[in-house]
Amino acid sequence: MSTRRFAGAAMAAAAMMAFAGAAEAQGAARAEQRDRPAGNVPPADQPLIRRIPEPSIAVEGGFGMLGYLGGTAGVGPTWNVRVTGSMSRRVAVEGNYIGSVNQRAALGRSLVMTSLDAGLRYNVLRADEAVVQPFVVAGLGYTGWAGEGGDAFALSVPLTVGVERLVTRNIKLGARLNFRPAFFDDLTVRGAASQVGGDSWALLAHGGGAF
């Protein structure tokens, strides 16, 4: 084989190897781009909540409205601060503070509620299984009321249903409906014909940080 033919064959082989290497690199780049999340929006064939590591702790605040069963007081504003610690993708524990101010129509005065409780949360669906994550919570805690006819101490058993989702990796939004039966409570105003208690419900929107 002449030197010219040998050089031509070597150049052709080198060109083919370079082309194959470029094609392989381009394919790897496309695969990497396909697998890499595009910001916080997953591909169309995946749920909006992606398979990302579950935050272990969330700190949230919420606002809404609270009402009493049995006509104890009118509907009023309520607020909530909550810390949630995840034990698994299904189970978490919550610590809650909730307060409210409600007007007692018969007296024209305010009834101020303060409640502290701890609860066990169960996620009905995992975060990667739906657009929003539904959950239920059951707890036990303390509730007290300040104002005329108030009660400084009662036992509460809050029951909650709600939904939430991660907007980004660290921002969480949601809503919850809470029913709060109270025991050993008496919010009867002196001279009233019938006894009333502190059983209440609350509807809250909440948001916060997940870490």
N, C-alpha and C positions, 0 to 999 in steps of 0.2 A: 504494500500500500504506500502510495506516495505521501510525502510530507504534507502536501496541500490537502489531499483527501483525508488524512488523519486529523488535521487541524479542523477541517469542516465538520467531521463526525464528532469531534470533541465539543465543538461549539454548539452543535445541534443537541447533543446530550445535556450539556449545561443549561441550554435554554429550556429544554423539557423539564429538567429538575427544578429550575427556578419557577416555571409556570405551575408545576405541581405544588411546590412549597407555598406559593402565593395563594393558590386555590384553597389549600388546607388552612392557612392562616385566616383567610377571609371567612371560611366556614366556621372556624373556632370563634372568630369575632362575632359572627351572627348568632351563634349559640349562646355566647356570653351575654349579648345584648338582649336576646329573647328571655333568658333566665333572670336577668337583672330587673328588679321592680322599677317601673316608670314612675318615679316620685312616690306618691301614696295611692296611685290608682292601679289596680291589678288588671290583667287582660280580661277581655269580655267573657271568656269561658270559665272564669273563677269568681267565687263570691266576693262581694265588696270588702268583707273583712278577710284579710289574707292570712295565710299560715305563717305568722310571725311569732316570736317568743312572747308568751303571755306576760304582761306586766305583773310584777309580784305585789306591788303596793300602789294604791290609788288614793289621792286626797281630793275630795270634791266638796262643792258647796251648791246649795239649791234654794230656790224660792218657789212659792206657790200659795195655795189657799187651804185653810183648815176649817172644818165645821164639826159641830157636836151633834150627837144623836140625842133625841129626847128634848130638844129645845133648850139646852143649857145656856147657850150663847149663839150669837149670829156667826156667819162665816167671816173669817178675817185672814189677814196675811200670816204666812208662816215661813220659816227659814230653817235651813238644815246644814250641818257640817258633818262630814263622814270620812272615816278612814277605812279602807278595805284592804285586807291581806289575802292573797290567793294561796290556797293550799294545794290546789290542782286545777286542771282546766274546767272542772265541774264544781268544785267546792271552794268557798271563801268564807272568811269571817269579817264582820263589820262592827265598827264602833260608831255610834250615832249621837249627835246632839240635835235636838229639834226644839224650836221655840215658836210661840204664836201670841198674837194679841187679838182678842175677840170682845165684842161689845155685848153686854147683858142688857137686853132691851128693857126689861122691867126696872132696872136700876139706872140705866144710862151711864154705866161705868164699865171699865175694862176688866177682863179676866186674862191674866198673863200666865201662859203655860211654859214650863221648862221640863224637858225630858232627856234622860240619858239612858242608853240601852246598848246591849251587845247582841248580835244576831249571827245566825248561821245561814249562809246563802248557798243556793243550789242553782247552777246554770242549766236551764232546761235544754238549751242547745249550746254546743261549743261555739267559740267566736268565729270559727271558719266555716260554719254550717249554714249561715243565713245572713241577710243584709243587716239585721239587728239581732242582738243577743237577748233572748227573754230569760228572766230569772225569777225566783221566789225567795223570800227571806222570812224567817221566824226568829223572834228574839225574846229577851226578858230585860226589864229595866225599871227605872224610877221615874215617876212623874209627879210634879208639884204645881200648884196654882196659887198665884198671888192675886189679891183683890177681895172685895167683899164676897163672902160666901166661898172663899177659896179653901183649898185643902193642901197642907204642906207636904204630905207624903201619900203616895199611892203606888201600887204595883201595876206595871203595864206589860202587856204581851203583844208587841207590835207584829203585824202580819203584812207582808208587802209583796206586790207583783210589779214588775217593771221591765223595761227594755233599755238597752244602751248599745253604743258602738264606739270604736276608736275612729276619730276623724284623721288623726295622724298617729305616729307611733307613741306619742306622749300626751295627746289631748283626747279626752273622753267626754261624750255627751249622752244624755239619756233622760228618761222620765219614769216616775214611779207613783203608784197608788198605794197608800198605806192605811190600814185599819188598825186602830190602837185601842183595844179593850182595856179598861182600868178596873182594878180590884182594890177593895178597902178605901174607896173614894166616896166623898160626899160633898157635892157642890151646891147643896140646898141653901137658899137664902133664908135667913131667919124670918119666920112668920109665913113661909110659903106653904101652900096646901099639900104639895106632893114633893117627893124627894127626886133630885136629879143627880146624875153622875158625870164622869169625865170621859166616857167612851167617845172617841173622835175618829175622823177620817181626814186624810190629807192627800192632795194631789200636787206633786212637785216636779219641776224641771231642774236638772242638775248638770253640772259640768266641772271638770277639773283636770288634774294632771295624773298620769299613770307612769310608773317608773319600774 
